[in-house]
Amino acid sequence: MKNFTEETTNFSFNRLPKDLQKSLSTIYSHTEPVANPLKVNAIHQGDASELLKKIEPNSIAVSVWSPPYFVGKNYEKHLSFEGWKNLLKSVIANHFSIIKPGGFLAINIADILVFKDEKMPKIQADAVHRKRISISKENILEVLAKNPTMNRNDLAKHFKCSEQTIDRRLHGNNVRGGKQETQSRVKIIGGLVENWALEAGFYPYDRRIWVKDAAWENSRWANLSYRSVDEFEYIYIFWKPGITRYDRNRLSNDEWKNWGSRGVWQFPSVRANDDHEAKFPLELPTRIIKLLSDENDIVLDCFMGSGTTAIAAIKENRNYIGIELNPEYVKLSKANILKETGVNSIITFNAN
């Protein structure tokens, strides 16, 4: 067996306990090289689930990407919820062989804030501040106590409102129909991602919260509830078993203090998604790349989008591999990389 650890970390595999050597031997062994592997420092157009199989084993120091969030964007409308889950599960599983032992998989994702659930009771909120008539159930009961013979019509005349209003105040705001549309709720995504990673062989290593701009424009759905506006996302970091190279010199003292060892990261989101519906800011992949990789390492983004991860990798003196399904976004990535770095990125279309 060719010793991967000694080549990359100067740590002797033989120093590990015998049982650990046995369990890690298949991970550390170099497998047969992939035929026609994906070129480095290039963007490849195609399905991530398939193209990940064409990357050299044990070659990626860190993979950082943000998948479709299943929130109705144009590029994900073809996916059902089951299809979306199968895509992410497959992509995570296909990462295990290509990440270096001791390397990382970092996924930027958010919970689904408006998840339609057919099983959820269709109960309309009692929006007190939106009621045109300020009378309450207590007001009506007080009048009835003094005038027990009054019927609904009498009460409506007394309060100068409709009979329906009297009925709703007495018997509940939703006696007459309730919500007609499917109720929506928050869908927690973290548990799904964790399970898929564990099934693939990764272990949860860390999680960060990215505090972005509050998405007021997209939060009108929360007007009649106590739900918060959309102003944060998660970065889940998973570890492939192996010797992780820990180097404090990757960051300056200020960087360690301000964000390297902090669980909450705060920086603005992209203000103008004019060429892509869901760009993440350059700061996000830059921090992950600086924290979890060394110069000349290979960084992977299998949902390349507008090319942000590649730009961050180049600026931090790393190599990169990009995968993108949409051919128009592949062209966009190349243009953005050239504009931001001056590097004329190679693009391989329909890599099969």
Secondary structure, DSSP 8 states (H G I E B T S, - for coil): ---HHHHHHS--GGGS-HHHHHHHHHHHS-----SS---SSEEEES-HHHHGGGS-TT-EEEEEE----SS--GGGTT--HHHHHHHHHHHHHTTTTTEEEEEEEEEEE--EEEEE-TTS-------GGG-SS---HHHHHHHHHH-TT--HHHHHHHHTS-HHHHHHHHH-TTSS----S--EEEE--HHHHHHHHHHHT-EEEEEEEEE----GGG-GGGTTSS---S-EEEEEEEE-SS-----GGGS-HHHIIIIIT-SEEE----S--SSSTT---THHHHHHHHHH--TT-EEEESS-TTSHHHHHHHHTT-EEEEEES-HHHHHHHHHHHHHHH----EEESS--
